[in-house]
Amino acid sequence: RDEGLSAEAAALVPKWEVGVHIADVGHFIKAGTPIDEEAAARATTVYLVDRRIDMVPKRLGEELCSLHQGVDRLAFSVMWRMAEDGTVLATRFAKTVIRSRRAF
């Protein structure tokens, strides 16, 4: 789990704030290191019927960078301020600390 979604009524009703949050793997993996180069070559975690081939080491992918329920995690986030009809009124990007309330 390396991404999360948030939605809440904003202070300026009838507007909403919707956010997408991606785990900040770059905080743990520095550019140009062997782990970075291997992760770039793999590009993604591959899920097979009987196993998975992780993009990053297990400790990072399943523990430190995974957005576990109830645990603070570093993330990159984009938040949209939206009108009731879904029109995007403003966009904001930020490095954040998030705490997942629920994991599926």
C-alpha positions as CSV (number, residue, x, y, z in Angstrom):
1,R,0.0,0.0,0.0
2,D,1.8,3.1,-1.2
3,E,-1.0,5.4,-2.0
4,G,-4.0,6.9,-0.2
5,L,-7.0,9.0,-0.9
6,S,-8.6,11.6,1.3
7,A,-11.8,13.7,0.9
8,E,-13.4,16.1,3.3
9,A,-15.7,19.1,3.3
10,A,-13.6,22.2,3.2
11,A,-14.1,25.2,5.5
12,L,-15.5,27.2,2.6
13,V,-18.7,25.2,1.9
14,P,-19.9,24.0,-0.7
15,K,-16.3,23.2,-1.5
16,W,-14.4,19.9,-1.0
17,E,-10.8,19.0,-0.6
18,V,-9.8,15.8,-2.2
19,G,-6.2,14.5,-1.9
20,V,-4.1,11.7,-3.4
21,H,-1.1,10.7,-1.2
22,I,1.9,8.6,-2.4
23,A,4.5,7.2,-0.1
24,D,7.7,9.2,-0.1
25,V,10.1,6.4,-1.1
26,G,12.7,9.1,-2.1
27,H,13.2,10.0,1.5
28,F,14.7,6.6,2.1
29,I,16.3,5.9,-1.3
30,K,18.7,8.6,-2.5
31,A,19.2,9.3,-6.3
32,G,22.0,7.4,-8.0
33,T,22.5,4.8,-5.3
34,P,22.5,1.1,-6.3
35,I,19.0,0.6,-4.7
36,D,17.7,3.6,-6.8
37,E,19.2,2.2,-10.0
38,E,17.8,-1.3,-9.4
39,A,14.4,0.2,-8.5
40,A,14.5,2.2,-11.7
41,A,15.4,-0.8,-13.8
42,R,12.5,-2.8,-12.3
43,A,10.0,0.1,-12.6
44,T,7.3,-1.6,-10.5
45,T,6.5,-4.5,-8.2
46,V,5.4,-7.5,-10.2
47,Y,2.7,-9.7,-8.8
48,L,2.7,-13.3,-10.1
49,V,0.4,-16.2,-9.1
50,D,2.9,-17.7,-6.7
51,R,5.2,-14.8,-5.8
52,R,6.0,-11.2,-6.2
53,I,9.1,-9.4,-7.4
54,D,9.5,-6.2,-5.4
55,M,10.8,-3.0,-6.9
56,V,12.5,-2.0,-3.6
57,P,13.8,-4.1,-0.7
58,K,11.1,-5.7,1.4
59,R,11.8,-3.6,4.5
60,L,11.1,-0.4,2.5
61,G,8.2,-1.6,0.4
62,E,6.3,-3.4,3.1
63,E,7.3,-1.5,6.2
64,L,8.9,1.9,6.1
65,C,7.2,3.2,2.9
66,S,3.9,1.4,3.2
67,L,0.9,3.5,4.3
68,H,-0.2,1.3,7.3
69,Q,-3.4,2.2,9.1
70,G,-2.9,4.4,12.1
71,V,0.9,5.0,11.5
72,D,2.4,8.4,10.5
73,R,4.1,8.2,7.1
74,L,6.0,10.6,4.8
75,A,4.2,11.2,1.5
76,F,3.9,13.4,-1.6
77,S,0.4,14.7,-1.8
78,V,-1.7,16.6,-4.3
79,M,-4.9,18.3,-3.0
80,W,-7.6,19.7,-5.1
81,R,-10.2,22.2,-3.8
82,M,-13.4,21.3,-5.6
83,A,-16.8,22.7,-6.1
84,E,-19.9,20.6,-5.5
85,D,-20.1,19.9,-9.3
86,G,-16.5,18.5,-9.4
87,T,-14.9,21.6,-10.9
88,V,-11.3,22.0,-9.7
89,L,-10.9,25.4,-8.1
90,A,-7.3,25.1,-6.8
91,T,-4.5,22.5,-6.8
92,R,-1.7,22.2,-4.2
93,F,1.3,19.9,-4.1
94,A,3.1,19.2,-0.9
95,K,5.4,16.9,1.1
96,T,3.2,15.7,3.9
97,V,2.9,13.4,6.9
98,I,-0.2,11.3,6.7
99,R,-1.9,8.8,8.9
100,S,-4.2,6.3,7.1
101,R,-7.5,5.9,9.0
102,R,-8.4,2.8,7.1
103,A,-6.6,0.2,4.9
104,F,-8.3,-2.0,2.4
